[in-house]
């Protein structure tokens, strides 16, 4: 019996520019913070860089052909800011021309483009000017958004401003595990606020350009919080994690400002509240057409003095709480597989912002894959997709307004600080030969799309 999804449900796959494009110096592209970060010894496993990646800049037509072969009707990609504006300010026509060709090829194959303006690859020139802790970047981002929208807005209808500002701010400027590799908790909070400002400015710029049927969204990564003990200390640990990881970005976007308890949690750093100027919260709360939801795993929170805690506060500014290791089946990335938490998250979002439709913008898993006789039998990934797509269906049946599901990722790619050690793709990429091989998960996902259900 098929578990059918609503008519018009959006199925697709996703990639990000730095992870797949390669050609990092082609046609005037300037360096991004990830080029700089990856070039520093010890920052990325095995010294890997995105210099070649999947050669999507050269092979985009082949990759779009794979989407067409699989019958996948939507493709979410990101634009490299440093390709379009090498210094973050000055237009490079050859960079825009690439995305012009990409969009035309997608439409030629009957595939709907879903464009993300920012997926972590800030032009290095803007990092040299202070990076995201510099409030001026929000204005530069608006100019960039307007430039891209003027070039592609006649054909692209679905626009995401920023992907996972949590990671860009807190992992890039907080613990320093991602580019630009800075460890400054106070600066991370200011960067997070300025990323939200950039979203607000970009949303206004896109809407000012006009165009019929335009949809504007932002994509947030959520992690539902689990606790083993129902007491005040564990509830407070869970509350702290939830407010910083999940509600720091969501509540201001909804026009509710930063949660008061969260401001108290972070007051000892003394950086966030002074960074909030008059009018900022109104600017951030621009009306959204959709909310993009990225889900990979839940988090298990405990008080810092619990026996199972190891004094490793996971988020900038938080004190008095910790997280436990994942349990049960985990992916090769070490993430816990718990699809019921995905259902819980979508239902919570529906309750928290019932007026806002949801699209799953990323969901997927990394496993160790091998090509055997020209095939990749990735049974664990097939099971993962079956369980997590089923979890989305469960949420829809219980009332959540979920409009689409995008698998992460179309291609095995450069997985940030993990280099090429983690394979998320439904298409296997041999990084030496650049040969593409459809995995069993690609065929499974194609069947789900064709049936519009499981």
HELIX and SHEET records of a PDB file:
HELIX    1   1 UNK A   17  UNK A   20  1                                   4    
HELIX    2   2 UNK A   26  UNK A   28  5                                   3    
HELIX    3   3 UNK A   33  UNK A   38  1                                   6    
HELIX    4   4 UNK A   45  UNK A   47  5                                   3    
HELIX    5   5 UNK A   56  UNK A   70  1                                  15    
HELIX    6   6 UNK A   81  UNK A   84  1                                   4    
HELIX    7   7 UNK A   93  UNK A  108  1                                  16    
HELIX    8   8 UNK A  124  UNK A  128  1                                   5    
HELIX    9   9 UNK A  131  UNK A  133  5                                   3    
HELIX   10  10 UNK A  136  UNK A  152  1                                  17    
HELIX   11  11 UNK A  165  UNK A  166  1                                   2    
HELIX   12  12 UNK A  167  UNK A  174  3                                   8    
HELIX   13  13 UNK A  185  UNK A  209  1                                  25    
HELIX   14  14 UNK A  232  UNK A  242  1                                  11    
HELIX   15  15 UNK A  243  UNK A  247  3                                   5    
HELIX   16  16 UNK A  248  UNK A  253  1                                   6    
HELIX   17  17 UNK A  260  UNK A  266  1                                   7    
HELIX   18  18 UNK A  267  UNK A  269  5                                   3    
HELIX   19  19 UNK A  272  UNK A  275  1                                   4    
HELIX   20  20 UNK A  280  UNK A  284  1                                   5    
HELIX   21  21 UNK A  339  UNK A  352  1                                  14    
HELIX   22  22 UNK A  379  UNK A  397  1                                  19    
HELIX   23  23 UNK A  416  UNK A  418  5                                   3    
HELIX   24  24 UNK A  440  UNK A  451  1                                  12    
SHEET    1   A 9 UNK A  10  UNK A  14  0                                        
SHEET    2   A 9 UNK A  74  UNK A  78  1                                        
SHEET    3   A 9 UNK A 112  UNK A 118  1                                        
SHEET    4   A 9 UNK A 158  UNK A 163  1                                        
SHEET    5   A 9 UNK A 215  UNK A 222  1                                        
SHEET    6   A 9 UNK A 290  UNK A 295  1                                        
SHEET    7   A 9 UNK A 358  UNK A 362  1                                        
SHEET    8   A 9 UNK A 402  UNK A 408  1                                        
SHEET    9   A 9 UNK A  10  UNK A  14  1                                        
SHEET    1   B 3 UNK A 225  UNK A 226  0                                        
SHEET    2   B 3 UNK A 299  UNK A 303  1                                        
SHEET    3   B 3 UNK A 321  UNK A 323 -1                                        
SHEET    1   C 2 UNK A 427  UNK A 429  0                                        
SHEET    2   C 2 UNK A 436  UNK A 438 -1                                        
END                                                                             
